[in-house]
Amino acid sequence: MPEEQRTFTITSPPMKGGDVKRWQEILNAQFEEWRIEFQVPVDGEYSVPTRDASQMALFGLGIKPVKMK
């Protein structure tokens, strides 16, 4: 059964799951493609490092910044 779609946000305790892990892998692949020497930990936990990496990737893709939680 596929995982339910959800919006990632900083929570306590942190959101966890395969969907977060996949997003972290996508972020790292994008940074690698751009030849940026930065990787987010692939631990399946949406915490501050993943949020910050998401903001960097969105900026790099030219997506208008919004307040991210």
N, C-alpha and C positions, 0 to 999 in steps of 0.2 A: 504494500500500500504506500503510495507516495506521501511524502511529508506535506503537511499543511503549509501554505504560503504564509509568511509573516514578515513584518517589518522589524529589522534588527534595531535594538535600542539598548542603552546601558541600563542594566537592572541589577538588583542585589537580591539573591545571587545572580551571577551573569547568565545570560541566555546561552544554552549549549545545544549542540546537535550536528548532525551530518550536513545540514544546510549551511550552517556557519562554517564548518570545515571546508566545504566546497567553495564558499565565497572566499575564504582565505587562500585557497589554491588558485582561484581566478585572479585575485589581487597579485599574488606572487608571480603568476605567469605574465601579467601585464607589466609589472615592474621589470621582469626579465626581458620582455620584448623591447622595452624602452631603454634597456641597458642601465637601469638604476640599481645600484648595489644596496638594495634594501629588501628585506623579507619580513613579513609578519609571521609570528609563530602559527603553525597549523595545528591547533589544539582543539578546534571545535568550540571554542569559547569566545563569545562576542564581548570583548572588554575594550578598554581605552586604546590599546595598540591597534586592534582591528578597526575601531571607529576612525582613528587618525589615519590609518592606511587607506581606508575608504575615502576619506576626504581628499587625500593626495591624489588618488586615482581619478576621482571625479573631476578635480581641478585639471589634471593632465588631459582628460578627455574633453575639456571645455564645457563641462556641465556647470551651470550657474550654482554657486554655493548657496546652501541653505543651512539653517541651524540644525546640526545633527545632535541627537541625544545619545 
